[in-house]
Amino acid sequence: RPRPGGKTIMRHTASIQPLGGDVLCRSAAGAADADELRLAGEPLRQFLVDCCARYEDAVRSGMDGELLAIGRELFAALDGNGWASAWAARPGVRAFEVCVEDYHAELGRALLDAPWELLAGPHGHLADDGLQLFAVVRRIGAAGEALAVQWRDLHVLFMAAAPAGAGVLDFEGEEAAILAATAGLPLQLVVEESGSAQQLGERLRLGGPFAALHLSCHGMIDDAHGPVLLLEDD
């Protein structure tokens, strides 16, 4: 993209996505024999699930060395024919996109959950490079048209949920923090009082588009549904 002075910041994108029972790895530029790799899906899924478990243990234990090891193993798992190394060696911003059509499929969920932010080469984590930015993007569903930029007041929707049995959060403090952080800006702060998913959806549909949604609530891991947010009902 252009920046002041007429210079351009180069952006090189690598992507991974399920393709049938496999995973297609691709770089937007590079030699014809090195910019794409197809990996067997099930072995990669098992490897990623293991990486997630190791990542959680390493974070809880503060084992930075293990985080680096996981990052290097993730990179090596993708780099069978050198395409990932070629992508990472190019100058400019390095973007890594995980594209999944169905989050409920085991392979897609493993790809989304994997700690790609840890990707690392011989010199350390890509995210630690002070000269080249590294960005990870996760997308569920097909790419669509980007929303047009609307130059107007900052339009923010705030909703807090306090279902029975959940601990009380500092809703008023969070709302005050938003007002303090946006002091001096033309802010439109809309508060949805219901605490319910249905009413939140209606407010988003009828009152938007909003620049940001601030949702204050508890979350948990449900045995049947996985990660959930605790909202209110009627």
Order of alpha helices (4+ residues) and beta strands (2+ residues): beta-beta-beta-alpha-alpha-alpha-beta-alpha-beta-beta-beta-beta-alpha-beta-alpha-beta-beta-beta
